[in-house]
């Protein structure tokens, strides 16, 4: 029972002390403090005798760093000045100093109320490592509907950025008025008197889509918090870590599938602010978006090439492979450093990077096995394929039937079809497993004459096992060349 509650119940210091389990002098002190405070108990001030003499220095460090100094760095500086307190006490003191600094110098902004169809924000996040190469997550956020899109990219070059932007807009099925992003070199090439100078190519891209691209203040992530939050939750879910226990990605297609699953999850559950799923709000925002051009902006994708029947293209006289599904299609190629990048525009799905090769020279084609379908079986690897009911019934006996057929055909055995029918009849009498084992023995021993299968089957049933011994050379029945010893002498 609380001390004041016990005193109000009993009206006696000693009786209240018995109920509260403390000394009666403690009850008297607490009651006196309540009376002195005029109702309620005064706040108890914390006493930190070790850190209090350094409070001014902590305030100075926080002010010089504009509230960014870490408690560990502050602790090391205080220890050098003779501080003997613990790191935990320092951490609390630094946190209180930062709180006081933010109250005095912190940023004060009015909550932003977005307008439908007006703002799009995008940012980049470090993606997972796929097949030994790092990837980039192009994270976009439509402000009013809170609809999030994550597109995996190979890099942050201008061509890849345009691919990501086009796929985002096609995912929205419309174009907003403004797009806000960072001051990357693909967007801003310089700052003059605090004014961002745009990249001429990104200006052409924005005109093609009817989109005005704006950039935030450098080193000011608070001005695009929506895309920053998208990057944060996308990296937490898509990049394999010990927290999400996600496995490594075997290829880029698996990463794209994971991004699709991520978008399906975050866009179909109610948002914390709007209390509605973003996919529903996107449907309402469509009437405020502009029409999307039918074709993407392809100038920054490079030169065009047509894929020939061998699923290859020629650039500078050198041959490069592309996925075999693109035969007779038109692709765009560009050179970025020591790599050749191939982009294909797939109608409503937008542009997509389909191949990336190291530059090569004429006479040394760059071909990848994953760009072609599985090779057909060669002359030495052909497998039996049933075409009639009888053939299907024979091959159904098992692997031994296949081995017998391949070996018998190679040995030039006679009346193969009649012997296959005989094996089927024997399987009905003696069981499939027995006949399959006998066929395997016939194939290993090279016995394909009439009656060999029935003979070996009967011997297996009588003895339970048939062991083949190869004939040694000294007991061979083949005629030797001894009679030719004196020839020509």
N, C-alpha and C positions, 0 to 999 in steps of 0.2 A: 504494500500500500504506500502511496506517496505521502511525504511528510506533511504537506499542507492539508491534504485530504484527511489524514488521521487527526490533525489538530482541529480542523473544522468539525469533525465528528465527535471528538471527545471534549474539546475545550480545555485540555490539560496537557502540559508539556510532557509529564512523565507517562501518562496513559498513551499519548500519541507516539512517544518513543518506543513503548512496548509493541504497538501495532506496526510501526515502520521499521523496527529492528535497528534502532540507532540510539545514540545517547540523547538525554533530554536537553542537554546544552546545545546540541546541534539543532533540535527542534526550535529552541528559543532563538537561535541565531537566524534561522531561515524565516521565522515569523517576523522577526524584527526587520529583516531586509525587505520583506513584502510591505510592511507598514511604511518604511522609509521611502520606498519607491512609489508609494501612492497607488498600489495595485499591481500585481504581477512582480516577477523577479527581474532585477537589472541584468543586462548582458554581462557575461563574465569575460573580461579581457584576457587574451592569451599573453602569457609571460614567457618570452624566449630570451633568457639572459645572455645566451651565447651569440645570437644573431642580431639582437637589437643594437649593439654598438656599430654594426656594419650596415644598418638599414639605409643610411644616406648613400653609401657606396653602391648598394644594390639599386637604388633609385637612379643613381648616375649611370650605371651600366645599362639599365633598361632604357633610359632616355637617349643615350648615345646610340644604341642599336635600334631605336624606334620600335621597341617592344619585340625584337626578334632574337635576342640572345637566349641561349639555352641554359638551363639550370646547371648542367655539368660544367659548362665554360665559366659561369659565374662562380661556382664552387671552387674551381681550381684557382681563380684569381683571389678569392677570399682566403684560401688556405695559404697562399703566398704572402698574404698580409697578416698572418697570425691567427686566422679563424680556426677554432677547434671544434666546431659543431659538426653534426652529421649531414650527409647529403640530403636526407629526407627533410630536415629542417630548412636547408637552403632552398630546396625545391618549393616548399610552401611559401617561403618569403619571396622568392622570385615570382611565383604565381600571383601573390597579392600585389606586388609592385607592378606587374604587367596589367593587372585589373585596374589599378588606379591610373596607369598611363593611358589605357584605352578609354576610360571615362573622361579623360581630359583631352586627348588628342585623337580618339578613335573616329572612324569614318561614320558619318550619319547620312543615310540615304532614305529617300521615300520609297516604299514598296512599288515595284514596277507592275503595272497592269497591262499585259500585252493585248494587242489588237489582232483579230483574226486575219490571217493572210498577209501579215506585215513583215515578221522577222523570222529569219533562219539563222542558227548559229552552228558553226562546225569547228572542230579542234582535232588534234592528233594524239594518239596514245601509243606507247611502245607495245607492239604485239608480241606473240610468242615466237620462238625459234622453230621454223619449219624446214626440214631437210637441210639443216646447217646454216640457214639464212634467216636473218631477223626480218620481221614483218611490221607493218604499220596499221593501226586501227583508225580509220577515218570515221569519226563520231559526229553525227549531226543531230540537231534538236529543233523541232518546230515549236516556237515559243507558246502560241495560244493553246494548241491541242496537246502539248507535251509529248508529241510522237517522236520516238528515238529510232535512229537508223545507224547501224554499224557496218561499214564496208571494209574488208581486209584488203590491203594494198601491199605491193612488193617494196615500195619506197615512197618518198615524198617529192619526186620530180614533178615537173609541171604536167606531163602527160598522165601520170598516175593520179594527180590531184583532180584533173578534169574528168577522168574516169569515175573517181569517187563522187564528185559533185553531180555528174550526170545520173549516176545510179541512184543517188539520194533523191534527186528531183523526180525521177521516174517512179521511185517508191512512193513519194507524195502524190504523184499523178498531177502535179501542178507546180507553179513557180511563185514564191512569195515576192514581195517588193524588195526587201533588203536581205543581205547575208552578212553576218558579223563573224570575223575570224581573227587569228593572230597575224602578226607582221612577219610572216615567213617570206623568204626571197621569191617564192613563186607568186606572191601577192604584192609585196612592197619591196621595192628595190633600194629606197633611200628615204631619209627624213630631212626636210629642209624647213628650218624654223618651226619644227614640231609638226609639219604637215607631211603626211605620208605620200610618197611618189609611187604610183601604181606601176606594176609590171605591164607593159603594153599588150602582152599575149593574154593575160588574165582579163584585161579590159575588153579585148575582142570576144573572149568567152562569155563575159557578163552581158555584152550586147547581144550575143547570139541567143541567150536564154531570156533576155529582158529582165535581168537581175542586177541590182546595184550592190556591189561588194564594198563593205566598210570594214575598217580595222579598229580594234580597241587600242587604248593607250598601252605602250610597251610596259611589260612587267606588271600588268593590272588584271589578274585573273577574275577579280570580282565583277568586272563589267560583262563577263560572259559565263555566268555561273551555271546556266543550263547545260552547255556543252561540256564544261568542266566536270559536272556531276555525271554526265553520260560517260565520259572517259573513265571516271573513277569506278563506276559500277561495271562497265564493260571489261576493264582490266581485271577487276576482282573476280569476274565470272569466266572470262575466256582465256586468260593467261594461266597456264598450269602452275600452281603453287601448293604448298603444304596445307593451305587453308581450304581450298576447294577440292583437292585430291583429283584434279583433272589430269588425264593421261596426256602424254606428248602427242602432237599431231603427226600423222604419217605423211600427209601431203597437204597441199594448199586447198584442195576441194573439201577435205575434212574440216578445215578451219572455216571455210565459207558456210558449210552446213551448221557448224556450231554458232556462227553469227546469226543465221536464220532462226535457229531455235531460241537464241537469246532475245531477238526482237519479238518473236511470237509471245514470249513470256512477259516481257516488260510492257508491251503495248496492249495486252489484253486484260491486265489486272487494273483495278481502280487506282488512280493517282492520288497521292496523299493530299494534294491541294484541291484538285477539282472534284474528287470523289467519283470520277467517271473514268472508264478505260480510255486511253488515248486513241485507240482505233475508232471508237465511236465519235470522239470529238474531231478526228481528222475527216470523217465523212461529212460533218457539219461545216468544216472549214474549207471544203473543196470549192464551194461557190465563191469564196473570196480569193482563191488562187488564180494566177494567170495560166493561159494555155501553155503546155509544154511543146517545144518544137519536135517535129516528127523525127528528125535526124539529129544526132549529137554533133557537137563541135569537133571536127576531125583535123584541123590544121596542125595542131601541136602533136598529133599522133605520128607524123612523118609522111613517108611516101607510100603509095599503094602498090600492092603486088597481088597477082592472081595465083592461087594454089593449083598446082598441076595434078595430074592423076596419080603421081607418086607421093602426094602429100608433102611437097617441098616447095620452097620459093628460092629465088636467086637474087642476091644482093651483092653488087660489086663483083659478079662472077663466081661468088661462093654460094654453096648450097646449104640451106637450113631446113630442118623438118618442122612441121606444124601438126596438130592433131588431125587424124585422118577424116574426122567428120567435116572438115572444112574444105574438102576437095571441090574445086571449081568456084570457091568463094573468094571474095575480095578482102584482103587484110591490109593493115597499115604497119609499116616497119619504121623504126627510128633507132639511132645509135646513141647510147648513153655511156660514155666512158669506154670501157672495153666490152660492153654487152650490146647485143642486138635484141630489141624488145618488139614483139609482135602483138598487135591489138586487133580484135575482130569486133564489129558492131553487129549485135544479134537482135535486130528489130526492136520490139518493145522492151527487151531486157536491157538495152543500152550497151555501151562498149565494155569490153572485158579483155584483160591481158591473157593471152592463150599460150605464149611461149616466150622463153628467155634463153639466149645462147651466148656463149663467149664468142667473140669475133674470130673468124677463121679466114683462110686464104683459099683461092681457087685450087681445085684438086684435092682438098681435104674437107669433105662435107661434114657438117655438124648434124648428126642424126641421133634421135633419142628413141629408145624402145617403147616408152610409154605413149608415144604419138601414133603408134601403129597397133592394129588388132593382133590377137595371138596368131602365131605362125601356124599354118596347116601342117599336119603330120607329113613328114618326109617319106621317102621310099622305104626306109628302114624302121620307121616308127608307126606304120599303119596299124590301126586297130580294127578288128572285125566289126562290121555293122550289118545287122539283120535287115533283109529286104523282103523275106517271105515268112509265112507262119512257121514253116519247118526250121528255118534258120534261127528265128527268134526263140523257138523252143530249145534248140541245141545250145545256143549261147546262154540260155537261162540256167544251164547246169552249173556254171561257175567259171572261175578263172582257168581251171584245168581244161575246159572245153575250148577256150580261146587259144591256150598254148598248144593243144593238140592240132587245131585247125591250122595255125600258123606254121607249125613244124611239118605237118603232113603236106601242106601246099608247097613248102620249100623243098621237100624231099621228092616231089612229083608222085605222090601216092595216087593209086587208081581207085575209081568208084568212091570218091569222097562223100558224095551226098548219100549213097546207100549206107555207108558206115556211120554217118551222122544219124540217120534214121534208126540204125541198130542201137546206137548209144541211147537214143531217146526211149526206145522200147525197154532196154535193160534198166534204165532209171525208174521206170514204172514198176519193175519187178523187184529190184534190189535197193532202191532208194537213190536219191540224188547225190548224197555225200559219197557213197561207195563208188558210183560211176565216175564222179568228178575226180576222185583220187586215182582211179584206174586210168582215166584219160591223161592225167598229169604224168603218171608213170610211163605210159606209152610214148608221150612226147619226149620225156627225158631219155628213154631207151631207144628211141627211133623205131618203134614197132608199129607199123601201119598196114600190115598185111591182113588178109581176111582171117577172122577168128582170133586175132591177137588181143583185142579188147576183152572178149569173153574169157579167154584163157587167163589173162592177168587178173581179171575180176574174180574168177573162181579161185585162183591161187591166194589172192588177198583174203577172201572169205574163209579159206581153209587154214591158212597160217596166221592171219591177222596182220602181217607186215611183209612187204616185198623189198629186199635190199638188192640193189644193182651193184655188181662188181665189174669194173672195166677189165677186159682181157689183157694180161701182161704181154710184153713183146716176145718173151721166150716161149709162150704157149699160143702164139698167134697161128692161125691156119693159113695165113697168106704165104704164097710161094716165095722163097728167098731167091737171091741172085747167085747162089753157090755154083750152079751149073755153068755160070759164065766166067768162072775164074780163069780157065786156060784159053779163053777166046783170043785169037790173034797171035798166039805164041807159036 
